């Protein structure tokens, strides 16, 4: 990408929210969905559809959004959003909701961890795949999900205390937990995440502590990529090993490849029909792009840098090719700033003006 192409990119605000947003996804018919995890507030809406006027509609309905931390003993966690971290429209008529069920990224609510499929035509839950303690033990925090090209498997990162990759056979409802504790899914020792040029730490001295987080599939579906937020290295594995040997209970650790350095990053996206990776450069208030054809030696370049990109978090691509990104303002949250407002304003942006 030339410097002129990179400099042409800008961001345009699509919506603003009164709560901390993380995930965003756009369906094949151009409907926009977002989610709000229960991190530092007990948000009233967990999953919502964004109207053309920016208004939020609880999705799929108010009942699924009725959970409150104070009412946790009154509502069934398997039938309500407990702490939703990500959402993905699969292009096949469904929106999938990943609920790690760990408010404040702390105690996992028993029976709450799940992957839920919603039929977009009828706006109704079609099925829910619950994760038991073997798949999602205490200390886990299921973070993001991608689906195989044939729609038969889901791949999920666990960014909790012990990182891992989960593989779900969607037809059978079977889940295996792979690369559990493997060096490629863990936080990198000695690495410190910065914001505004300074180390980002909580009042008790802890820094940013997320294991395997960003995840993406290559355009042909062969390679699954991921990295830890508290890390700077991109890894990949041939999905055939995950759905084959891995689903059979085998160790696939020796099949993981190191694929160069991304720097500290959260969300990943490979735009359709390309072999380029967008990554959220959270330390630089930027979105960067990397040419995967250059292999492990490829280096990310700045696509767009803007001070309004306060922790660019999750990417999605609309049916017309437009790329969207949320800014979750993690560095501005009560985790790191105790005097931060409980309801943290965040935004949804779209990238405009350039080409990949």
C-alpha positions in Angstrom: 0.0 0.0 0.0 1.4 3.4 -1.0 1.6 6.3 1.4 -1.0 8.1 -0.7 -3.4 5.2 -0.3 -2.9 5.1 3.5 -3.3 8.8 3.9 -6.6 8.7 2.1 -8.3 6.8 4.9 -10.4 8.6 7.4 -13.1 7.6 10.0 -16.7 8.7 10.2 -18.9 8.3 13.3 -21.9 5.9 12.8 -23.3 5.9 16.3 -22.4 6.8 19.9 -23.4 4.9 23.0 -23.8 5.6 26.7 -22.2 2.2 27.6 -19.0 0.4 26.9 -19.3 -1.3 23.6 -17.0 -4.1 22.4 -18.5 -6.2 19.5 -20.1 -5.1 16.3 -21.4 -7.1 13.3 -23.2 -6.3 10.1 -25.5 -8.8 8.5 -25.8 -9.6 4.8 -28.9 -7.4 4.6 -27.0 -4.5 6.2 -28.4 -4.6 9.7 -26.0 -3.4 12.4 -25.7 -5.1 15.7 -23.6 -4.2 18.8 -23.0 -5.6 22.3 -22.2 -4.2 25.7 -20.4 -6.4 28.2 -21.0 -6.0 32.0 -17.5 -4.9 32.8 -17.6 -1.9 35.0 -21.4 -1.3 35.0 -24.5 -3.4 35.0 -25.6 -2.3 31.6 -29.3 -2.3 30.8 -28.8 -3.6 27.3 -26.4 -6.4 26.4 -27.2 -6.9 22.7 -28.9 -4.4 20.4 -29.7 -3.6 16.8 -28.6 -0.1 15.8 -31.4 1.8 14.0 -30.7 4.2 11.1 -31.2 7.1 13.6 -28.6 5.5 16.0 -31.3 4.3 18.5 -30.8 0.9 20.1 -33.4 -1.9 20.1 -32.7 -4.7 22.6 -32.0 -7.8 20.6 -33.6 -10.2 20.0 -36.0 -8.8 22.7 -36.1 -7.2 26.1 -36.5 -10.6 27.9 -33.1 -11.8 26.7 -31.7 -8.5 27.9 -33.4 -8.6 31.3 -30.5 -10.0 33.3 -29.2 -7.7 36.1 -26.3 -8.6 38.5 -28.7 -7.8 41.4 -31.2 -10.3 40.0 -28.9 -13.1 39.2 -30.7 -15.5 41.5 -34.1 -14.7 39.9 -33.3 -15.3 36.2 -32.0 -18.4 34.4 -28.5 -17.5 33.1 -28.8 -19.9 30.2 -31.7 -18.0 28.8 -30.5 -14.4 29.3 -27.5 -12.4 28.3 -25.1 -12.3 31.3 -22.0 -10.6 30.0 -21.8 -10.7 26.2 -18.4 -10.1 24.7 -18.9 -10.5 21.0 -21.5 -11.0 18.2 -21.0 -12.3 14.6 -23.4 -12.4 11.7 -22.5 -15.5 9.7 -23.8 -14.4 6.3 -26.2 -17.4 6.4 -29.1 -15.7 8.0 -28.0 -15.9 11.6 -26.5 -13.7 14.3 -24.3 -15.6 16.8 -23.9 -14.2 20.3 -20.9 -15.3 22.5 -21.6 -14.9 26.2 -18.6 -15.7 28.5 -21.0 -15.0 31.5 -18.3 -13.4 33.6 -19.4 -9.9 34.7 -16.4 -7.6 35.4 -14.3 -10.4 33.9 -14.4 -12.1 37.2 -16.5 -14.9 38.5 -18.2 -17.0 35.8 -21.9 -17.4 36.4 -22.6 -21.1 36.5 -24.7 -22.2 33.5 -24.3 -18.9 31.7 -21.4 -19.4 29.3 -22.9 -20.1 25.8 -23.0 -19.5 22.1 -26.4 -18.6 20.9 -27.8 -18.6 17.3 -30.5 -16.1 16.4 -32.5 -16.4 13.2 -32.4 -12.9 11.7 -35.6 -13.4 9.6 -37.7 -14.0 12.6 -35.6 -12.3 15.3 -35.9 -15.5 17.4 -33.3 -17.6 19.2 -32.8 -20.8 17.2 -30.5 -22.7 19.5 -28.1 -22.3 22.3 -24.9 -24.2 22.9 -23.9 -24.2 26.5 -20.3 -24.6 27.6 -19.6 -26.8 30.6 -16.7 -26.3 33.1 -14.4 -28.4 31.0 -14.8 -26.0 28.0 -15.2 -22.8 30.0 -13.7 -23.3 33.5 -13.7 -20.6 36.2 -11.2 -18.0 35.2 -12.1 -18.3 31.5 -13.4 -15.4 29.5 -14.6 -16.4 26.0 -13.7 -13.5 23.8 -14.4 -13.8 20.1 -15.6 -16.2 17.5 -15.2 -17.1 13.8 -17.0 -19.7 11.7 -15.5 -22.2 9.2 -16.2 -21.6 5.5 -18.6 -24.6 5.5 -20.5 -23.3 8.6 -19.9 -26.5 10.5 -17.4 -25.3 13.1 -16.9 -22.3 15.4 -13.5 -21.2 16.7 -13.4 -19.2 19.9 -10.6 -17.5 21.8 -10.4 -17.6 25.6 -8.6 -14.5 26.9 -9.0 -15.5 30.5 -6.4 -16.4 33.1 -5.3 -19.4 31.0 -5.7 -18.8 27.3 -7.0 -21.4 24.9 -8.8 -22.0 21.6 -12.2 -23.7 21.7 -13.5 -25.6 18.6 -17.2 -26.3 18.4 -18.9 -28.8 16.2 -22.1 -26.9 15.6 -24.1 -29.8 14.3 -23.2 -32.1 17.2 -23.0 -29.4 19.8 -19.6 -30.8 20.9 -16.9 -28.5 22.1 -13.1 -29.2 22.7 -10.7 -26.9 24.4 -7.4 -26.9 22.6 -4.0 -25.1 23.2 -5.0 -24.7 26.8 -2.0 -23.2 28.5 0.0 -23.4 25.2 2.6 -20.5 25.0 0.8 -19.1 21.8 -2.5 -18.5 23.7 -1.0 -16.9 26.8 0.0 -13.4 27.9 3.5 -12.5 27.1 5.6 -12.2 30.2 7.4 -8.9 30.7 5.2 -7.0 28.1 3.4 -3.9 29.3 0.5 -2.4 27.4 0.6 1.4 27.1 -2.0 4.1 26.5 -1.3 7.7 25.9 2.4 6.9 26.0 2.3 5.5 29.6 2.0 2.1 31.1 -1.7 1.2 31.6 -2.2 -0.1 35.1 -5.0 -0.5 37.6 -4.9 1.1 41.0 -3.7 -2.2 42.5 -0.8 -2.2 40.0 -2.1 -4.9 37.6 -1.7 -4.1 34.0 -3.7 -5.3 31.0 -4.2 -9.0 31.3 -5.8 -10.6 28.3 -4.7 -13.9 26.8 -5.8 -15.1 23.3 -8.2 -12.5 22.0 -8.1 -11.2 18.4 -9.1 -14.0 16.0 -9.6 -14.2 12.2 -9.9 -16.7 9.4 -8.1 -16.4 6.1 -10.3 -15.6 3.1 -10.1 -19.2 1.9 -10.9 -20.5 5.4 -7.6 -22.5 5.6 -5.8 -20.6 8.3 -7.0 -19.5 11.8 -5.0 -16.5 13.1 -5.0 -15.2 16.7 -3.0 -13.3 19.3 -3.1 -12.2 22.9 -3.7 -8.5 23.7 -0.9 -8.7 26.2 1.3 -9.9 23.4 2.8 -8.7 20.2 3.0 -11.9 18.1 0.5 -13.3 15.6 0.0 -17.1 15.4 -1.8 -19.3 13.0 -2.8 -22.9 12.5 -4.3 -24.9 9.6 -8.0 -25.3 10.5 -7.9 -28.9 9.3 -5.9 -29.8 12.4 -8.4 -28.2 14.7 -11.5 -29.8 13.1 -9.7 -33.1 12.6 -7.1 -34.2 15.1 -8.2 -31.5 17.6 -11.8 -32.5 17.6 -10.7 -36.1 18.2 -8.9 -35.0 21.4 -5.4 -34.8 19.9 -2.7 -32.3 20.7 -2.2 -29.8 18.0 0.4 -27.6 19.6 3.1 -28.7 17.3 1.1 -27.4 14.3 0.9 -23.8 15.4 3.1 -21.4 13.4 4.5 -18.1 14.5 3.5 -15.5 11.9 5.5 -12.4 12.8 4.9 -9.3 14.9 1.7 -7.3 15.0 2.5 -5.3 18.1 -0.2 -4.9 20.8 -3.5 -5.4 19.1 -7.1 -6.3 19.9 -9.4 -6.9 16.9 -8.4 -8.5 13.6 -10.1 -8.5 10.2 -9.1 -9.9 6.8 -11.4 -8.0 4.4 -13.2 -10.3 2.0 -11.3 -11.3 -1.1 -8.0 -9.9 0.2 -4.9 -11.4 1.9 -4.4 -8.3 4.0 -5.1 -8.1 7.8 -6.5 -5.1 9.6 -5.5 -4.8 13.2 -6.5 -2.5 16.0 -3.3 -0.7 17.2 -4.7 0.2 20.7 -1.5 1.9 21.8 -1.4 4.2 18.8 -5.1 5.2 18.4 -4.8 3.6 15.0 -5.9 0.9 12.6 -3.0 -0.7 10.8 -2.8 -3.0 7.8 -0.5 -5.9 7.1 0.1 -7.8 3.8 -0.1 -11.4 4.7 1.5 -12.4 1.4 4.8 -11.0 2.9 4.7 -13.9 5.4 6.1 -13.6 8.9 8.4 -10.8 7.9 5.5 -8.5 6.9 5.1 -5.4 9.0 1.9 -3.5 9.9 1.6 0.0 8.4 -0.7 2.7 9.7 -4.0 2.8 7.7 -5.7 5.5 9.7 -4.6 7.2 13.0 -7.0 9.4 14.9 -7.1 10.5 18.5 -10.8 9.6 18.5 -9.8 5.9 18.1 -9.7 5.3 21.8 -9.0 1.6 22.0 -10.2 0.4 18.6 -11.7 -2.9 19.5 -13.8 -5.0 17.1 -14.0 -4.9 13.3 -16.8 -6.0 10.9 -17.4 -5.7 7.2 -20.7 -4.8 5.7 -22.1 -6.4 2.5 -21.0 -3.4 0.5 -17.4 -3.7 1.7 -17.5 -1.0 4.3 -15.4 -1.7 7.4 -16.7 -0.7 10.8 -14.8 -0.6 14.1 -15.9 0.0 17.7 -13.9 2.1 20.2 -14.3 0.6 23.6 -12.2 3.2 25.6 -10.7 0.5 27.8 -8.0 2.9 29.0 -10.7 5.3 30.1 -12.8 2.8 32.0 -13.2 2.3 35.8 -10.8 -0.6 35.6 -7.9 1.9 35.1 -9.5 5.2 36.2 -11.5 4.7 39.4 -13.1 8.2 39.0 -14.5 7.3 35.5 -18.2 7.6 35.0 -20.0 4.2 35.4 -21.6 4.7 32.0 -18.7 5.2 29.6 -19.4 6.9 26.3 -18.1 4.8 23.4 -18.5 4.9 19.6 -19.0 3.0 16.3 -17.0 4.2 13.3 -16.7 3.3 9.7 -13.5 3.6 7.6 -13.9 5.8 4.5 -11.9 7.3 1.6 -9.4 4.6 0.8 -8.9 1.2 -0.8 -7.0 -1.9 0.3 
